[in-house]
């Protein structure tokens, strides 16, 4: 993609999507959203894909929505911008394969929201996270008030949203906003290690697990279990289920095809 703000690399079923606008700390402009959407839509067409790692070039993961682009918006443009960001983040959240956020540095405002739209977050010891929108006189617009409360609980989410406090990686780990914190040079290798583990499993099963958790956390337990039973049943229509169970019985490694 010519002049794209998003770099896409692929190897052995694992894609690394890098937000590549380091001069603006990868701030989310309309162009970044367009490029990010295009990258994920392209990846969605790749039958060999097993997992995605999302990261940022330079010292930031993403320092937020592009303040310079937003500054002169009126309410109509602001609503459209919020909806645009929300839809790209939903695309990532509901992407059929796992998306791991490799949080290499600042994950502020829209950056924290983007990281939360990923399945989990592996962060650098130097990373910082928070929703500082109140400093600018605005609310988060890309799902921050919703996903943060679901992830860390409503009281802590309110505290962070009201104060705009920026958290150290250690504190973000403690409250469950980050899932693992590693040395800066270990962020990508650790994400690759996790992605490779995921890539060795039954791809349809992994995809269904993601879908089941996403649906289940928004549903009643009974609805979630109905959905789970249905997905479990569907796995028995795949060659991967036959292969996985045959491999176990024959005491050999399984080779999954994702069908
Ligand atoms: N937008 C645009 N440019 C940004 C940026 C951002 N969010 N963050 C940094 N930059 C730019 C800086 O302006 C600077 O550009 P030049 O001056 O060189 O042209 C360059 O990136 C390097 O940044 P700094 O020089 O500031 O770097 P430092 O290391 O000194 O500081 C920092 C790093 C992350 C502490 C600082 O840059 C910072 O405080 N950035 C802003 C962080 C922030 O407030 N993030 C939240 C953004 S608001 C909504 C839709 C969306 C949202 C809300 C509502 N609706 C439509 C309702 C979401 C809002 C946000 O995400």
py3Dmol code that shows the C-alpha trace and the ligand (Angstrom):
import py3Dmol

protein = """\
ATOM      1  CA  UNK A   1       0.000   0.000   0.000  1.00  0.00           C
ATOM      2  CA  UNK A   2       1.592   3.216  -1.242  1.00  0.00           C
ATOM      3  CA  UNK A   3       1.886   6.026   1.357  1.00  0.00           C
ATOM      4  CA  UNK A   4       0.116   3.926   3.917  1.00  0.00           C
ATOM      5  CA  UNK A   5       0.385   4.812   7.589  1.00  0.00           C
ATOM      6  CA  UNK A   6       0.137   1.111   8.327  1.00  0.00           C
ATOM      7  CA  UNK A   7       2.831  -1.452   7.567  1.00  0.00           C
ATOM      8  CA  UNK A   8       1.889  -5.067   7.027  1.00  0.00           C
ATOM      9  CA  UNK A   9       4.300  -8.007   7.313  1.00  0.00           C
ATOM     10  CA  UNK A  10       3.394 -11.676   7.118  1.00  0.00           C
ATOM     11  CA  UNK A  11       5.244 -14.874   7.809  1.00  0.00           C
ATOM     12  CA  UNK A  12       4.079 -18.421   8.552  1.00  0.00           C
ATOM     13  CA  UNK A  13       0.477 -17.466   9.206  1.00  0.00           C
ATOM     14  CA  UNK A  14       1.347 -14.584  11.533  1.00  0.00           C
ATOM     15  CA  UNK A  15       0.861 -10.967  10.522  1.00  0.00           C
ATOM     16  CA  UNK A  16       2.461  -7.952  12.154  1.00  0.00           C
ATOM     17  CA  UNK A  17       0.464  -4.769  11.608  1.00  0.00           C
ATOM     18  CA  UNK A  18       2.513  -1.687  12.537  1.00  0.00           C
ATOM     19  CA  UNK A  19       1.035   1.771  12.870  1.00  0.00           C
ATOM     20  CA  UNK A  20       3.731   3.721  11.117  1.00  0.00           C
ATOM     21  CA  UNK A  21       3.347   7.402  11.804  1.00  0.00           C
ATOM     22  CA  UNK A  22       6.037   7.845  14.448  1.00  0.00           C
ATOM     23  CA  UNK A  23       6.430  11.616  13.863  1.00  0.00           C
ATOM     24  CA  UNK A  24       2.916  12.034  15.325  1.00  0.00           C
ATOM     25  CA  UNK A  25       3.300   9.180  17.833  1.00  0.00           C
ATOM     26  CA  UNK A  26       0.981   7.147  15.559  1.00  0.00           C
ATOM     27  CA  UNK A  27      -1.987   9.417  16.339  1.00  0.00           C
ATOM     28  CA  UNK A  28      -5.232   8.107  14.866  1.00  0.00           C
ATOM     29  CA  UNK A  29      -6.329  10.297  11.967  1.00  0.00           C
ATOM     30  CA  UNK A  30      -9.024   9.442   9.428  1.00  0.00           C
ATOM     31  CA  UNK A  31      -6.275   8.249   7.087  1.00  0.00           C
ATOM     32  CA  UNK A  32      -4.865   5.955   9.776  1.00  0.00           C
ATOM     33  CA  UNK A  33      -8.324   4.459  10.305  1.00  0.00           C
ATOM     34  CA  UNK A  34      -8.721   3.945   6.541  1.00  0.00           C
ATOM     35  CA  UNK A  35      -5.286   2.297   6.287  1.00  0.00           C
ATOM     36  CA  UNK A  36      -5.868   0.157   9.367  1.00  0.00           C
ATOM     37  CA  UNK A  37      -9.221  -1.018   8.050  1.00  0.00           C
ATOM     38  CA  UNK A  38      -7.683  -1.806   4.642  1.00  0.00           C
ATOM     39  CA  UNK A  39      -4.928  -3.862   6.312  1.00  0.00           C
ATOM     40  CA  UNK A  40      -7.391  -5.938   8.346  1.00  0.00           C
ATOM     41  CA  UNK A  41      -9.724  -6.434   5.372  1.00  0.00           C
ATOM     42  CA  UNK A  42      -6.771  -7.669   3.336  1.00  0.00           C
ATOM     43  CA  UNK A  43      -5.720 -10.022   6.142  1.00  0.00           C
ATOM     44  CA  UNK A  44      -9.269 -11.349   6.426  1.00  0.00           C
ATOM     45  CA  UNK A  45      -8.920 -12.711   2.874  1.00  0.00           C
ATOM     46  CA  UNK A  46      -5.785 -14.730   3.703  1.00  0.00           C
ATOM     47  CA  UNK A  47      -6.715 -18.377   4.338  1.00  0.00           C
ATOM     48  CA  UNK A  48      -3.280 -19.119   5.837  1.00  0.00           C
ATOM     49  CA  UNK A  49      -3.584 -16.428   8.519  1.00  0.00           C
ATOM     50  CA  UNK A  50      -3.622 -17.654  12.132  1.00  0.00           C
ATOM     51  CA  UNK A  51      -2.898 -14.611  14.356  1.00  0.00           C
ATOM     52  CA  UNK A  52      -2.198 -10.891  14.158  1.00  0.00           C
ATOM     53  CA  UNK A  53       0.117  -8.701  16.236  1.00  0.00           C
ATOM     54  CA  UNK A  54      -0.728  -4.993  16.308  1.00  0.00           C
ATOM     55  CA  UNK A  55       2.013  -2.571  17.316  1.00  0.00           C
ATOM     56  CA  UNK A  56       3.343   0.951  16.791  1.00  0.00           C
ATOM     57  CA  UNK A  57       6.537   2.291  15.195  1.00  0.00           C
ATOM     58  CA  UNK A  58       8.810   4.387  17.421  1.00  0.00           C
ATOM     59  CA  UNK A  59       8.227   5.270  21.059  1.00  0.00           C
ATOM     60  CA  UNK A  60       4.432   5.075  21.043  1.00  0.00           C
ATOM     61  CA  UNK A  61       1.850   2.384  20.470  1.00  0.00           C
ATOM     62  CA  UNK A  62      -0.644   5.175  19.762  1.00  0.00           C
ATOM     63  CA  UNK A  63      -0.749   8.546  21.592  1.00  0.00           C
ATOM     64  CA  UNK A  64      -4.465   8.968  20.900  1.00  0.00           C
ATOM     65  CA  UNK A  65      -6.818  10.320  18.320  1.00  0.00           C
ATOM     66  CA  UNK A  66      -5.200  12.993  16.163  1.00  0.00           C
ATOM     67  CA  UNK A  67      -5.785  16.138  18.225  1.00  0.00           C
ATOM     68  CA  UNK A  68      -4.641  18.420  15.383  1.00  0.00           C
ATOM     69  CA  UNK A  69      -7.204  16.887  13.010  1.00  0.00           C
ATOM     70  CA  UNK A  70     -10.014  16.993  15.586  1.00  0.00           C
ATOM     71  CA  UNK A  71      -9.410  20.464  17.004  1.00  0.00           C
ATOM     72  CA  UNK A  72     -11.784  22.296  14.625  1.00  0.00           C
ATOM     73  CA  UNK A  73     -14.474  19.647  14.365  1.00  0.00           C
ATOM     74  CA  UNK A  74     -18.095  20.525  15.007  1.00  0.00           C
ATOM     75  CA  UNK A  75     -20.466  17.993  16.586  1.00  0.00           C
ATOM     76  CA  UNK A  76     -21.481  16.401  13.260  1.00  0.00           C
ATOM     77  CA  UNK A  77     -17.878  15.712  12.245  1.00  0.00           C
ATOM     78  CA  UNK A  78     -17.044  14.588  15.785  1.00  0.00           C
ATOM     79  CA  UNK A  79     -19.866  12.047  15.754  1.00  0.00           C
ATOM     80  CA  UNK A  80     -18.788  10.744  12.339  1.00  0.00           C
ATOM     81  CA  UNK A  81     -15.180  10.476  13.555  1.00  0.00           C
ATOM     82  CA  UNK A  82     -16.217   8.615  16.704  1.00  0.00           C
ATOM     83  CA  UNK A  83     -18.349   6.214  14.617  1.00  0.00           C
ATOM     84  CA  UNK A  84     -15.487   5.662  12.173  1.00  0.00           C
ATOM     85  CA  UNK A  85     -13.055   4.808  14.969  1.00  0.00           C
ATOM     86  CA  UNK A  86     -15.607   2.594  16.693  1.00  0.00           C
ATOM     87  CA  UNK A  87     -16.272   0.615  13.523  1.00  0.00           C
ATOM     88  CA  UNK A  88     -12.563  -0.020  12.842  1.00  0.00           C
ATOM     89  CA  UNK A  89     -12.065  -1.087  16.461  1.00  0.00           C
ATOM     90  CA  UNK A  90     -15.081  -3.408  16.214  1.00  0.00           C
ATOM     91  CA  UNK A  91     -13.579  -4.903  13.051  1.00  0.00           C
ATOM     92  CA  UNK A  92     -10.450  -5.720  15.071  1.00  0.00           C
ATOM     93  CA  UNK A  93     -12.385  -6.969  18.088  1.00  0.00           C
ATOM     94  CA  UNK A  94     -14.522  -9.279  15.942  1.00  0.00           C
ATOM     95  CA  UNK A  95     -11.699 -10.245  13.564  1.00  0.00           C
ATOM     96  CA  UNK A  96     -11.903 -14.021  13.092  1.00  0.00           C
ATOM     97  CA  UNK A  97      -8.350 -14.598  14.341  1.00  0.00           C
ATOM     98  CA  UNK A  98      -6.679 -13.466  17.570  1.00  0.00           C
ATOM     99  CA  UNK A  99      -5.253  -9.944  17.546  1.00  0.00           C
ATOM    100  CA  UNK A 100      -2.519  -9.349  20.146  1.00  0.00           C
ATOM    101  CA  UNK A 101      -1.635  -5.773  21.071  1.00  0.00           C
ATOM    102  CA  UNK A 102       2.137  -5.357  21.376  1.00  0.00           C
ATOM    103  CA  UNK A 103       2.073  -2.173  23.436  1.00  0.00           C
ATOM    104  CA  UNK A 104       5.564  -0.804  22.811  1.00  0.00           C
ATOM    105  CA  UNK A 105       5.025   2.635  24.388  1.00  0.00           C
ATOM    106  CA  UNK A 106       2.268   5.208  25.006  1.00  0.00           C
ATOM    107  CA  UNK A 107      -1.264   3.824  24.698  1.00  0.00           C
ATOM    108  CA  UNK A 108      -3.253   6.949  25.466  1.00  0.00           C
ATOM    109  CA  UNK A 109      -6.828   7.925  24.648  1.00  0.00           C
ATOM    110  CA  UNK A 110      -7.663   6.318  21.299  1.00  0.00           C
ATOM    111  CA  UNK A 111      -4.482   4.257  21.693  1.00  0.00           C
ATOM    112  CA  UNK A 112      -5.715   2.712  24.922  1.00  0.00           C
ATOM    113  CA  UNK A 113      -9.076   2.127  23.221  1.00  0.00           C
ATOM    114  CA  UNK A 114      -7.371   0.429  20.265  1.00  0.00           C
ATOM    115  CA  UNK A 115      -5.325  -1.782  22.601  1.00  0.00           C
ATOM    116  CA  UNK A 116      -8.525  -2.732  24.451  1.00  0.00           C
ATOM    117  CA  UNK A 117     -10.180  -3.752  21.166  1.00  0.00           C
ATOM    118  CA  UNK A 118      -7.423  -6.371  20.768  1.00  0.00           C
ATOM    119  CA  UNK A 119      -7.790  -9.771  22.437  1.00  0.00           C
ATOM    120  CA  UNK A 120      -5.024  -9.140  24.968  1.00  0.00           C
ATOM    121  CA  UNK A 121      -2.133  -6.797  25.621  1.00  0.00           C
ATOM    122  CA  UNK A 122       1.563  -7.594  26.026  1.00  0.00           C
ATOM    123  CA  UNK A 123       3.311  -4.394  27.043  1.00  0.00           C
ATOM    124  CA  UNK A 124       6.782  -2.958  27.432  1.00  0.00           C
ATOM    125  CA  UNK A 125       7.987  -1.961  30.903  1.00  0.00           C
ATOM    126  CA  UNK A 126       8.172   1.566  29.424  1.00  0.00           C
ATOM    127  CA  UNK A 127       4.582   1.622  28.211  1.00  0.00           C
ATOM    128  CA  UNK A 128       2.034   4.007  29.672  1.00  0.00           C
ATOM    129  CA  UNK A 129      -1.730   3.756  29.398  1.00  0.00           C
ATOM    130  CA  UNK A 130      -4.702   5.921  30.160  1.00  0.00           C
ATOM    131  CA  UNK A 131      -7.699   7.873  28.968  1.00  0.00           C
ATOM    132  CA  UNK A 132      -6.600  11.527  29.289  1.00  0.00           C
ATOM    133  CA  UNK A 133      -9.435  12.936  27.157  1.00  0.00           C
ATOM    134  CA  UNK A 134     -10.820  15.049  30.024  1.00  0.00           C
ATOM    135  CA  UNK A 135      -7.600  17.105  29.815  1.00  0.00           C
ATOM    136  CA  UNK A 136      -8.827  18.182  26.363  1.00  0.00           C
ATOM    137  CA  UNK A 137     -12.420  18.757  27.437  1.00  0.00           C
ATOM    138  CA  UNK A 138     -13.785  15.716  25.613  1.00  0.00           C
ATOM    139  CA  UNK A 139     -14.942  12.213  26.427  1.00  0.00           C
ATOM    140  CA  UNK A 140     -13.359   9.130  24.878  1.00  0.00           C
ATOM    141  CA  UNK A 141     -15.033   8.471  21.527  1.00  0.00           C
ATOM    142  CA  UNK A 142     -13.906   5.033  20.417  1.00  0.00           C
ATOM    143  CA  UNK A 143     -15.421   2.801  23.054  1.00  0.00           C
ATOM    144  CA  UNK A 144     -13.171   3.763  25.973  1.00  0.00           C
ATOM    145  CA  UNK A 145     -15.952   4.384  28.446  1.00  0.00           C
ATOM    146  CA  UNK A 146     -17.448   1.013  27.524  1.00  0.00           C
ATOM    147  CA  UNK A 147     -14.492  -1.367  27.152  1.00  0.00           C
ATOM    148  CA  UNK A 148     -12.514   0.068  30.094  1.00  0.00           C
ATOM    149  CA  UNK A 149     -15.428  -0.510  32.483  1.00  0.00           C
ATOM    150  CA  UNK A 150     -15.841  -4.058  31.207  1.00  0.00           C
ATOM    151  CA  UNK A 151     -12.114  -4.758  31.527  1.00  0.00           C
ATOM    152  CA  UNK A 152     -11.181  -3.225  34.892  1.00  0.00           C
ATOM    153  CA  UNK A 153     -14.570  -2.722  36.569  1.00  0.00           C
ATOM    154  CA  UNK A 154     -16.788   0.315  36.731  1.00  0.00           C
ATOM    155  CA  UNK A 155     -15.258   2.092  39.761  1.00  0.00           C
ATOM    156  CA  UNK A 156     -11.693   1.954  38.523  1.00  0.00           C
ATOM    157  CA  UNK A 157     -12.811   2.880  35.005  1.00  0.00           C
ATOM    158  CA  UNK A 158     -14.629   5.925  36.378  1.00  0.00           C
ATOM    159  CA  UNK A 159     -11.586   6.928  38.426  1.00  0.00           C
ATOM    160  CA  UNK A 160      -9.331   6.711  35.356  1.00  0.00           C
ATOM    161  CA  UNK A 161     -11.802   8.510  33.092  1.00  0.00           C
ATOM    162  CA  UNK A 162     -12.536  11.316  35.593  1.00  0.00           C
ATOM    163  CA  UNK A 163      -8.888  11.986  36.493  1.00  0.00           C
ATOM    164  CA  UNK A 164      -7.202  11.236  33.161  1.00  0.00           C
ATOM    165  CA  UNK A 165      -4.457   9.547  35.169  1.00  0.00           C
ATOM    166  CA  UNK A 166      -1.686   7.962  33.110  1.00  0.00           C
ATOM    167  CA  UNK A 167      -0.726   4.549  34.430  1.00  0.00           C
ATOM    168  CA  UNK A 168       2.679   2.924  34.517  1.00  0.00           C
ATOM    169  CA  UNK A 169       2.918  -0.471  32.846  1.00  0.00           C
ATOM    170  CA  UNK A 170       3.187  -2.065  36.275  1.00  0.00           C
ATOM    171  CA  UNK A 171      -0.051  -0.478  37.490  1.00  0.00           C
ATOM    172  CA  UNK A 172      -1.833  -1.301  34.232  1.00  0.00           C
ATOM    173  CA  UNK A 173      -0.793  -4.920  34.732  1.00  0.00           C
ATOM    174  CA  UNK A 174      -2.021  -4.886  38.309  1.00  0.00           C
ATOM    175  CA  UNK A 175      -5.527  -3.757  37.314  1.00  0.00           C
ATOM    176  CA  UNK A 176      -5.797  -6.122  34.343  1.00  0.00           C
ATOM    177  CA  UNK A 177      -5.523  -3.506  31.614  1.00  0.00           C
ATOM    178  CA  UNK A 178      -2.267  -5.126  30.485  1.00  0.00           C
ATOM    179  CA  UNK A 179      -1.936  -8.898  30.564  1.00  0.00           C
ATOM    180  CA  UNK A 180       1.833  -9.210  30.648  1.00  0.00           C
ATOM    181  CA  UNK A 181       4.714  -6.736  30.951  1.00  0.00           C
ATOM    182  CA  UNK A 182       8.150  -7.527  29.548  1.00  0.00           C
ATOM    183  CA  UNK A 183      11.433  -5.743  28.778  1.00  0.00           C
ATOM    184  CA  UNK A 184      11.120  -3.387  25.765  1.00  0.00           C
ATOM    185  CA  UNK A 185      13.162  -5.635  23.457  1.00  0.00           C
ATOM    186  CA  UNK A 186      11.054  -8.639  24.463  1.00  0.00           C
ATOM    187  CA  UNK A 187       7.670  -7.223  23.454  1.00  0.00           C
ATOM    188  CA  UNK A 188       7.653  -8.440  19.843  1.00  0.00           C
ATOM    189  CA  UNK A 189       9.475 -11.736  20.513  1.00  0.00           C
ATOM    190  CA  UNK A 190       7.003 -12.565  23.305  1.00  0.00           C
ATOM    191  CA  UNK A 191       4.041 -11.684  21.064  1.00  0.00           C
ATOM    192  CA  UNK A 192       5.511 -13.834  18.276  1.00  0.00           C
ATOM    193  CA  UNK A 193       5.972 -16.707  20.702  1.00  0.00           C
ATOM    194  CA  UNK A 194       2.323 -16.487  21.762  1.00  0.00           C
ATOM    195  CA  UNK A 195       1.178 -16.109  18.139  1.00  0.00           C
ATOM    196  CA  UNK A 196       3.207 -19.190  17.126  1.00  0.00           C
ATOM    197  CA  UNK A 197       1.628 -21.212  19.923  1.00  0.00           C
ATOM    198  CA  UNK A 198      -1.816 -20.105  18.771  1.00  0.00           C
ATOM    199  CA  UNK A 199      -0.905 -20.871  15.135  1.00  0.00           C
ATOM    200  CA  UNK A 200      -0.104 -24.481  16.054  1.00  0.00           C
ATOM    201  CA  UNK A 201      -3.645 -25.103  17.397  1.00  0.00           C
ATOM    202  CA  UNK A 202      -6.846 -25.888  15.549  1.00  0.00           C
ATOM    203  CA  UNK A 203      -7.582 -22.596  13.734  1.00  0.00           C
ATOM    204  CA  UNK A 204     -11.359 -23.020  13.598  1.00  0.00           C
ATOM    205  CA  UNK A 205     -11.434 -23.861  17.302  1.00  0.00           C
ATOM    206  CA  UNK A 206      -9.323 -20.811  18.176  1.00  0.00           C
ATOM    207  CA  UNK A 207     -11.569 -18.594  16.094  1.00  0.00           C
ATOM    208  CA  UNK A 208     -14.716 -20.031  17.728  1.00  0.00           C
ATOM    209  CA  UNK A 209     -13.213 -19.547  21.216  1.00  0.00           C
ATOM    210  CA  UNK A 210     -12.723 -15.847  20.442  1.00  0.00           C
ATOM    211  CA  UNK A 211     -16.240 -15.528  19.091  1.00  0.00           C
ATOM    212  CA  UNK A 212     -17.749 -17.403  22.054  1.00  0.00           C
ATOM    213  CA  UNK A 213     -16.024 -15.199  24.652  1.00  0.00           C
ATOM    214  CA  UNK A 214     -16.936 -12.002  22.777  1.00  0.00           C
ATOM    215  CA  UNK A 215     -20.593 -12.996  22.529  1.00  0.00           C
ATOM    216  CA  UNK A 216     -20.753 -14.585  25.969  1.00  0.00           C
ATOM    217  CA  UNK A 217     -19.482 -11.635  27.990  1.00  0.00           C
ATOM    218  CA  UNK A 218     -22.360  -9.525  26.632  1.00  0.00           C
ATOM    219  CA  UNK A 219     -25.019 -12.226  27.122  1.00  0.00           C
ATOM    220  CA  UNK A 220     -26.618 -14.152  29.984  1.00  0.00           C
ATOM    221  CA  UNK A 221     -24.835 -17.328  31.084  1.00  0.00           C
ATOM    222  CA  UNK A 222     -27.624 -19.432  29.552  1.00  0.00           C
ATOM    223  CA  UNK A 223     -27.405 -17.618  26.197  1.00  0.00           C
ATOM    224  CA  UNK A 224     -23.623 -17.899  26.253  1.00  0.00           C
ATOM    225  CA  UNK A 225     -23.820 -21.617  26.950  1.00  0.00           C
ATOM    226  CA  UNK A 226     -26.329 -22.150  24.124  1.00  0.00           C
ATOM    227  CA  UNK A 227     -23.921 -20.407  21.792  1.00  0.00           C
ATOM    228  CA  UNK A 228     -20.971 -22.390  23.133  1.00  0.00           C
ATOM    229  CA  UNK A 229     -22.782 -25.710  22.595  1.00  0.00           C
ATOM    230  CA  UNK A 230     -23.560 -24.693  19.012  1.00  0.00           C
ATOM    231  CA  UNK A 231     -19.939 -23.794  18.260  1.00  0.00           C
ATOM    232  CA  UNK A 232     -18.748 -27.016  19.937  1.00  0.00           C
ATOM    233  CA  UNK A 233     -21.131 -28.939  17.658  1.00  0.00           C
ATOM    234  CA  UNK A 234     -19.830 -27.080  14.603  1.00  0.00           C
ATOM    235  CA  UNK A 235     -16.242 -28.080  15.350  1.00  0.00           C
ATOM    236  CA  UNK A 236     -17.324 -31.706  14.767  1.00  0.00           C
ATOM    237  CA  UNK A 237     -18.022 -30.757  11.159  1.00  0.00           C
ATOM    238  CA  UNK A 238     -14.341 -29.899  10.628  1.00  0.00           C
ATOM    239  CA  UNK A 239     -11.437 -32.002   9.439  1.00  0.00           C
ATOM    240  CA  UNK A 240      -9.422 -30.419  12.244  1.00  0.00           C
ATOM    241  CA  UNK A 241     -11.547 -32.148  14.901  1.00  0.00           C
ATOM    242  CA  UNK A 242     -11.034 -35.528  13.188  1.00  0.00           C
ATOM    243  CA  UNK A 243      -7.302 -34.827  12.829  1.00  0.00           C
ATOM    244  CA  UNK A 244      -6.845 -33.510  16.392  1.00  0.00           C
ATOM    245  CA  UNK A 245      -8.559 -36.475  18.023  1.00  0.00           C
ATOM    246  CA  UNK A 246      -6.958 -39.061  15.687  1.00  0.00           C
ATOM    247  CA  UNK A 247      -3.531 -37.563  16.433  1.00  0.00           C
ATOM    248  CA  UNK A 248      -4.183 -37.858  20.173  1.00  0.00           C
ATOM    249  CA  UNK A 249      -5.278 -41.474  19.913  1.00  0.00           C
ATOM    250  CA  UNK A 250      -2.342 -42.396  17.640  1.00  0.00           C
ATOM    251  CA  UNK A 251       0.101 -40.476  19.879  1.00  0.00           C
ATOM    252  CA  UNK A 252       1.391 -38.254  17.071  1.00  0.00           C
ATOM    253  CA  UNK A 253       1.383 -34.446  16.591  1.00  0.00           C
ATOM    254  CA  UNK A 254      -1.694 -33.027  14.889  1.00  0.00           C
ATOM    255  CA  UNK A 255      -1.461 -31.155  11.601  1.00  0.00           C
ATOM    256  CA  UNK A 256      -4.351 -28.739  11.339  1.00  0.00           C
ATOM    257  CA  UNK A 257      -5.597 -27.282   8.074  1.00  0.00           C
ATOM    258  CA  UNK A 258      -8.179 -24.821   9.370  1.00  0.00           C
ATOM    259  CA  UNK A 259     -11.083 -26.554   7.627  1.00  0.00           C
TER     260      UNK A 259
END
"""
ligand_1 = """\
61
LIG
N -2.530 13.910 18.186
C -1.763 14.586 17.296
N -0.446 14.739 17.455
C 0.132 14.196 18.527
C -0.602 13.455 19.489
C -2.008 13.331 19.276
N -2.787 12.628 20.114
N 0.247 13.062 20.456
C 1.470 13.513 20.106
N 1.406 14.188 18.951
C 2.499 14.836 18.214
C 3.005 16.058 18.970
O 2.176 17.170 18.712
C 4.387 16.202 18.383
O 4.283 16.790 17.103
P 5.250 18.029 16.666
O 5.090 19.061 17.726
O 6.624 17.397 16.642
O 4.716 18.409 15.322
C 4.821 14.752 18.180
O 3.622 13.969 18.154
C 5.695 14.225 19.312
O 4.994 14.429 20.530
P 5.648 15.194 21.801
O 6.700 16.147 21.362
O 4.526 15.729 22.612
O 6.337 13.966 22.550
P 6.652 13.824 24.103
O 7.477 12.600 24.237
O 7.182 15.123 24.655
O 5.234 13.569 24.803
C 3.067 12.522 25.058
C 4.556 12.406 24.547
C 2.348 11.241 24.616
C 3.071 12.593 26.587
C 2.436 13.796 24.454
O 2.674 13.804 23.057
C 0.968 13.869 24.682
O 0.523 14.224 25.793
N 0.149 13.591 23.651
C -1.247 13.668 23.713
C -1.781 12.508 24.518
C -3.289 12.574 24.611
O -3.833 13.515 25.178
N -3.956 11.573 24.041
C -5.355 11.544 24.004
C -5.775 12.146 22.705
S -7.495 12.453 22.705
C -14.026 11.570 20.053
C -13.217 10.790 19.264
C -12.023 10.391 19.772
C -11.622 10.752 21.006
C -12.429 11.531 21.774
C -13.642 11.928 21.317
N -15.243 12.016 19.509
C -15.256 12.223 18.100
C -16.335 12.306 20.378
C -10.352 10.364 21.442
C -9.555 11.276 21.944
C -8.167 11.050 22.175
O -7.584 10.026 21.961
"""
view = py3Dmol.view(width=600, height=400)
view.addModel(protein, "pdb")
view.setStyle({"model": 0}, {"cartoon": {"style": "trace"}})
view.addModel(ligand_1, "xyz")
view.setStyle({"model": 1}, {"stick": {}})
view.zoomTo()
view.show()
